[in-house]
Amino acid sequence: MKKCDERFMDIEMALSNLERMVDDLNDMIIRQGKDIAFLQKQNHFLTEALRNAQTSVKPEEEETPPPHY
């Protein structure tokens, strides 16, 4: 019966390790989700800033020359 008890303890230890691993992976997924949300907001902000910058640039013929010309 001792072998059965040892196997049962081994299984319990393996299960415990798997549960800890699942918890660690879940924490990592949550952090990555937050990182992705932040990067999406930043990307949207930068895209809008670039779009606004492109609309505010005048064509070369409309630009006034610098004072040293």
N, C-alpha and C positions, 0 to 999 in steps of 0.2 A: 504494500500500500504506500510505502514511502516514495517510490518512483512516481506514482500518480500525484502525490502531494507536491513533489518537486516540479513536475510538468505543469501543474496548476499554478504554482508560484511563478514559473517562467512565463506562462501565458499572461498572468496578471501584470508582471513587470513589462512585458512587451506591449500590452494594452495601455498601460500607464504612459509608456514612452510615446506611443502613437497619439494618445490624447494630448500630451504636451506639445507634440509636433504640430498637431492640427490647430491648437490654440496659438502657437507661434506663427503658423502660416496665416491664420485668420487675422492676427494683429498686423502682419506684413501687408496683407491685402487691404486692410482698412487704411494703413498709412499710404499705400500706393494710390488708393482711391482719392485721398485728400490731395496728394501730390498732383494727380492727373487733373483734378478740379481746379487747383491753383494754376497749373500750366495752361489749361483751357482758357481761364479768365485772362491770364497774361497774354496769351496768343491773340485773343479777341481784342484786348486793349492795344497791342502793338499793331495789329492789322488795321484797326480804326485810325491809329495815329499815322500810319503809313499812307492810308487812303486820304486822310486830311492833308498830309504834307504834299502829296502828289497833286491835289486840286489847288493848292496855294502856290505852286511853282508856275511862274509865267513863262511863256515861250521865249526863246532867246531874242527874237526881234522886238519883243515888248520890254525887255530888261533895259534899264538905264545903265550906260557904261559907268564903270567906277571912276572916281575923280581924277585919277592919274592919267587918263586918256586925253 
